[in-house]
Amino acid sequence: MELSEHIKTANVEDVTLRRPFHPALRGTLCVTSHHLLFSDRKDEASWQLLILLKNIDAIEKRAVGSSGTITIKCKDLLVLQLEIPGMEECLNIASSIEALSSLESVTEMYPFFYRPSHLTLNGPWGLSSTEQYYKQTERLWDRWRVSTLNSDYSVCPSYPSAVIMPREVDDDKLIRSARFRQGGRFPVLSYCHHRNGMVIMRSSQPLTGANKKRCKEDELLLQAVIDGSELGYIIDLRSAQQAQQARMTGGGFESKSFYSHWKRIHRHHERGKVVQESLIKLVEACSDPSHSVDRWLSKLENSKWLSHVHSALSTAGLVVECVERDGHSVLVHGSEGTDNTLLVSSLAQLILDPASRTVTGFLCLLEREWIQAGHPFQQRCAHSAYSHARLKQECPIFLLLLDCVWQVWRQFPLALEFSEALLLRLAQEVYASNYGTFLCNSEQERCAAGVKENTHCLFQSLLRPDIEEQYLNPLYEPTDLAIWPSVHPQSLQLWTGLFLRWTEYAQNMEEAREEVWSIVKEHHEQAGPDRTNNTLSTHCDTLTPFENLMDELTIL
Amino acid sequence: MEHIRMPKVEHVRLVDRSSSRRTQVGTLYLTATHTIFVGKGSEDRNDLWVLHSLVCNVVKHKASQSGYPLLIICKNFQVIRFIIPQESDCHDVYISLSRLSRPEKYEELYCFSFNPNVDKAEREHSWDFLDLKAEYSRMGLPNKLWHVNPINREYRVCDTYPADLFVPKSVTLPVIVGSSKFRSRGRFPTLSYYCKENHATICRSSQPLSGFSARCLEDEQMLQAIMKSNPGSRFMYVVDTRPKLNAMANRAAGKGYENEDNYCNIKFQFIGIENIHVMRNSQQKLIEVSALHSPSMGEFLTGLENSDWLRHIKSIMEAGLFISKAVAEEGVSVLVHCSDGWDRTAQVCSVASVLLDPYYRTLKGLMVLIEKDWVSFGHMFSHRCGHLIGEAKEVSPVIDQFLECVWQLMEQFPCAFEYNEKFLISIHIHIYSCHYGNFICNSQKERKDLCIKEKAHSVWLHLWEKKLDFMNPLFKPDQSQNQGLLRPSTAPYCFKYWRRLYNRFDRELHPRQSELDCLMTVKEETQKLEEELALYEQVKCQIFNFHLHKVFLFNFSDHVFSAYTSLANTPQDYIGGAPNVFTLQQGERESAELCLFGDQTKSSDADNSDQESGVADFSSHSSGEESLPSEDSVKDPDSDETGPNRA
């Protein structure tokens, strides 16, 4: 079925648009295969609102006399109302939105049709690769190698084609280790610390099962990681009890007797549905400003969102302690090794590694640790906080990562090269995007769908100088030190920029951000050319929330 | 001195609140005014000075292996934990401090012995720094409708009111006297704020003695006159800031609230702000939450919720908003009262003023506002802050709540205030410390009787001189949304926990880098560069100067940013209470920290920077020299506020 067949009414005139903290507007509403376009044509300077249909999480329709009202709840938490004259038109529009906002086939999605004139599809896709990371990290050359045993994705369907492994472990052993790990996710190198050469590895759980199976090759692999003499830490992202229970379903943990040089620490992390429900509850709590303070605090507490932030940051801090302070290598895993594992390992890198705190470095980190490492974005981000659809695999772990990064930025406002605006942009793109970056669940799927050949890469686009400057932190001053965040509840805050983005609260913060820029700019003008090679550019318009939505709009 | 049983104890250990492994051994001294702890071997003399008048409570804990713990709990929410080797010493210190921290007479307070080495003229100048007369004339008073009535010059009509009071010109003396007799403690309706633009006013009083049916013609005339002094309006609001139930209960005691039927053209309104006892208990709970040792997120949020503190802050804010909207948007005058008109009334009037008038969002404006609405109108500082030993039930954090409302507004409007949160915290400390004479006693009359102005100094000039520390770099007075009425959101998520106040001394809780300080430095540097440039323009014919100038520019710019990046850092407690694998290696870790960050410490000038910044603090932390909680409580009697570590 062609996408256009879902559209019974393409255009409606005289539609009223209501959005928070703006006067109502009248104009024309237009539905296309991938967008909802509202344009207010009365003024000379026509104002347009373009929403990707994929951004729509839920719609509610209501009849008022002969006309209808559609409430659109977006995945970026914006809520809009459209008053459409004519019940039939209203129902048609609603059913088009419902059908087109939940397309299943990747190649039907908008990134496959997005063809802006300033971008070309030729040329390399993405910013980094395993090989590049290896090349850049001199510390690895001695004892580590790049293995391409997964080049056809047969050893581990969710891993990239190349992984970094100890030199002394050959590919045959890796294949055996992969068979011993859930989903074939054998321990691979995630990060090598520039100061002491200690590494962070990640994997899925070992399949020890009820009768405590073991796998010699897996043991040898981990032995090779710590190079014999020292001690390593296994950070298991489940409670000890959960890890025990996992044995009943074929999973398990590394037992002390077989992995004698590894010390296992259990840290409980919520996952899947629980985290998704936290997001739903939090967004619900934020959506009603008429609550009493007591009710708000109890809802905030009850959502447990900040508790997840707390756990993620503390476990990441623990990993960093092991690596930086105690000089030991670490293996991180939970069950599948595709969610919390990536969350913890990438946060640990942000805390440890100054290189991952630049715009480029951070995007590379996301690319390696989330996209190539096989976080199932398509499943996890199918729906956001408003959807009434029955939840399947949804889980806002990536949003949780962005929140944690935001918390780090609050505590170290000078240490990150990027600003909150980049985090907000990513929070939006991960759910609905013009770009192919967050499509599919793994490199294998991306390969099969031809994502790299047929879509544009978000990260490359964000790094174009004119775009990048919107996302810079004016106060950035690199530091080589680890930036250990405080994880006391008093130090963690609600990410107002995201969760209260569409309230009046956000507007005053915008003013403050502009003022920060102007102070720094003024300084640079005075200080002269000596310092303009700093991160600051002479011209930067901070985005208002709505321009953000309209960002890189293509004319249809 | 007769209260000091034990002037000096050796081998005392000072224990960090958050982590018992950060301790420092040293000598404890008790003086007439301070408790002083001098760490042994600390080269930078990072001593701890605690004013006795800032001490809220002294607690002995059960003996531990290492000695006898003694807790000093301060009114600025600092908790100092000493471990004293000998029980008898501990007991002596405890007895001495218990007495020293509970003065019985005003004369014992520190402000009477504090001598900052200035002459009489300078002291008088410090008191002249703020002039309420000038403030009223800034508002546009006196004018043809309002004037100062001399009736209370001798404090005969109302001994808790100031001598100079603004009332409508049309009001006669008998009306004032009659009205004052019909109001609790004689606190008749009088002007607090006048809005030049539309002539609307905020007036304040205490509750009427109406009982179930009593009336007072003069009081009714008084309100009528206030209403009429706002020619543009046909009615006025009377706002009773108490919960309705409390106000009704007061009727049984012959007090109560205005009956709308008896007064012409008033609209009566209750705004349920709880009384001082509820607020005291609420803050106590909040302090307990803030002091929890590594609570879970759930425990913290539940504790915050159960304290009800933010609910109370919201109710005060909403009251202020109601009044400010009535004045600015409706142009209607408001009479505010509670029971006695010196607690909730002061809070609400001053919050409304901050919302209404951008002047109160400037440094000097906030000082004036506190001087006017709180000090002059007889907020009972001595009782509420517990300056003297007395009725514990009179203590209540009423002014804390006002300062917090201002802080909450600053969080919502980051560009609307000239001052930053350090200013609020400094004011908070000075209110409690009795270091200066401003907040001593319960009324203007008492202060006059005690000759405070002759014997003590005023804090306002002192704060003004330190104003560079208190500036908000984001302040944009010319921005349209920062002029006129502020319209804060009172959505529940806009009320936040004030970490800087309640956890001020728990350094590891605060951001490691200060955006504010960085921006302030950048701004200062820009200004200096501008000046340099102007100078350069003047002399640019001289090539020699040109050369110098370039050199200067270059060095200075490099310096600014680097000052804020010397964040030495330590890991947090990521383990929580769970048994962990690291405990054995702590010794190693401390030493690792030392070599890692030792160099950093030297480069950052910890001595010069404000303790508040967090950056400099932190470098001293990780240098291994245990940095002591030594903020404004650190006071050297000879050099004003400059503690030995700051000199």
Chai-1 contact restraints between the chains, C-beta under 6 A:
chainA,res_idxA,chainB,res_idxB,connection_type,confidence,min_distance_angstrom,max_distance_angstrom,comment,restraint_id
A,K263,B,V581,contact,1.0,0.0,6.0,A-B,restraint_1
A,P289,B,A491,contact,1.0,0.0,6.0,A-B,restraint_2
A,H291,B,P492,contact,1.0,0.0,6.0,A-B,restraint_3
A,V293,B,L310,contact,1.0,0.0,6.0,A-B,restraint_4
A,V293,B,R311,contact,1.0,0.0,6.0,A-B,restraint_5
A,V293,B,K314,contact,1.0,0.0,6.0,A-B,restraint_6
A,V293,B,P492,contact,1.0,0.0,6.0,A-B,restraint_7
A,V293,B,F495,contact,1.0,0.0,6.0,A-B,restraint_8
A,D294,B,E305,contact,1.0,0.0,6.0,A-B,restraint_9
A,D294,B,R311,contact,1.0,0.0,6.0,A-B,restraint_10
A,W296,B,P492,contact,1.0,0.0,6.0,A-B,restraint_11
A,W296,B,Y493,contact,1.0,0.0,6.0,A-B,restraint_12
A,L297,B,L301,contact,1.0,0.0,6.0,A-B,restraint_13
A,L297,B,L304,contact,1.0,0.0,6.0,A-B,restraint_14
A,L297,B,E305,contact,1.0,0.0,6.0,A-B,restraint_15
A,S298,B,E305,contact,1.0,0.0,6.0,A-B,restraint_16
A,E301,B,G298,contact,1.0,0.0,6.0,A-B,restraint_17
A,E301,B,L301,contact,1.0,0.0,6.0,A-B,restraint_18
A,E301,B,T302,contact,1.0,0.0,6.0,A-B,restraint_19
A,L306,B,M297,contact,1.0,0.0,6.0,A-B,restraint_20
A,S307,B,M297,contact,1.0,0.0,6.0,A-B,restraint_21
A,H310,B,M297,contact,1.0,0.0,6.0,A-B,restraint_22
A,S314,B,Y574,contact,1.0,0.0,6.0,A-B,restraint_23
A,G317,B,Q572,contact,1.0,0.0,6.0,A-B,restraint_24
A,G317,B,Y574,contact,1.0,0.0,6.0,A-B,restraint_25
A,L318,B,Y574,contact,1.0,0.0,6.0,A-B,restraint_26
A,E321,B,P571,contact,1.0,0.0,6.0,A-B,restraint_27
A,R325,B,R589,contact,1.0,0.0,6.0,A-B,restraint_28
A,Q411,B,P511,contact,1.0,0.0,6.0,A-B,restraint_29
A,Q411,B,R512,contact,1.0,0.0,6.0,A-B,restraint_30
A,F412,B,R512,contact,1.0,0.0,6.0,A-B,restraint_31
A,F412,B,Q513,contact,1.0,0.0,6.0,A-B,restraint_32
A,P413,B,Q513,contact,1.0,0.0,6.0,A-B,restraint_33
A,P413,B,E515,contact,1.0,0.0,6.0,A-B,restraint_34
A,L414,B,Q513,contact,1.0,0.0,6.0,A-B,restraint_35
A,L414,B,Y564,contact,1.0,0.0,6.0,A-B,restraint_36
A,L475,B,C518,contact,1.0,0.0,6.0,A-B,restraint_37
A,E477,B,F561,contact,1.0,0.0,6.0,A-B,restraint_38
A,E477,B,T565,contact,1.0,0.0,6.0,A-B,restraint_39
A,T479,B,T565,contact,1.0,0.0,6.0,A-B,restraint_40
A,L481,B,N569,contact,1.0,0.0,6.0,A-B,restraint_41
A,W484,B,N569,contact,1.0,0.0,6.0,A-B,restraint_42
A,W484,B,P571,contact,1.0,0.0,6.0,A-B,restraint_43
A,W484,B,Q572,contact,1.0,0.0,6.0,A-B,restraint_44
A,S486,B,E508,contact,1.0,0.0,6.0,A-B,restraint_45
A,S486,B,L509,contact,1.0,0.0,6.0,A-B,restraint_46
A,S486,B,Q572,contact,1.0,0.0,6.0,A-B,restraint_47
A,V487,B,Q572,contact,1.0,0.0,6.0,A-B,restraint_48
A,H488,B,L509,contact,1.0,0.0,6.0,A-B,restraint_49
A,P489,B,P295,contact,1.0,0.0,6.0,A-B,restraint_50
A,P489,B,M297,contact,1.0,0.0,6.0,A-B,restraint_51
A,P489,B,F300,contact,1.0,0.0,6.0,A-B,restraint_52
A,Q490,B,R499,contact,1.0,0.0,6.0,A-B,restraint_53
A,Q490,B,N503,contact,1.0,0.0,6.0,A-B,restraint_54
A,Q490,B,L509,contact,1.0,0.0,6.0,A-B,restraint_55
A,S491,B,L509,contact,1.0,0.0,6.0,A-B,restraint_56
A,E504,B,S489,contact,1.0,0.0,6.0,A-B,restraint_57
A,N508,B,Q412,contact,1.0,0.0,6.0,A-B,restraint_58
A,N508,B,F413,contact,1.0,0.0,6.0,A-B,restraint_59
A,E511,B,C415,contact,1.0,0.0,6.0,A-B,restraint_60
A,A512,B,P414,contact,1.0,0.0,6.0,A-B,restraint_61
A,A512,B,C415,contact,1.0,0.0,6.0,A-B,restraint_62
A,A512,B,L474,contact,1.0,0.0,6.0,A-B,restraint_63
A,E515,B,C415,contact,1.0,0.0,6.0,A-B,restraint_64
A,E515,B,L474,contact,1.0,0.0,6.0,A-B,restraint_65
A,E515,B,K476,contact,1.0,0.0,6.0,A-B,restraint_66
A,I519,B,L519,contact,1.0,0.0,6.0,A-B,restraint_67
A,I519,B,V522,contact,1.0,0.0,6.0,A-B,restraint_68
A,I519,B,K523,contact,1.0,0.0,6.0,A-B,restraint_69
A,E522,B,T526,contact,1.0,0.0,6.0,A-B,restraint_70
A,H523,B,V522,contact,1.0,0.0,6.0,A-B,restraint_71
A,H523,B,T526,contact,1.0,0.0,6.0,A-B,restraint_72
A,Q526,B,T526,contact,1.0,0.0,6.0,A-B,restraint_73
A,Q526,B,L529,contact,1.0,0.0,6.0,A-B,restraint_74
A,Q526,B,E530,contact,1.0,0.0,6.0,A-B,restraint_75
A,A527,B,S557,contact,1.0,0.0,6.0,A-B,restraint_76
A,D530,B,F554,contact,1.0,0.0,6.0,A-B,restraint_77
A,R531,B,S557,contact,1.0,0.0,6.0,A-B,restraint_78
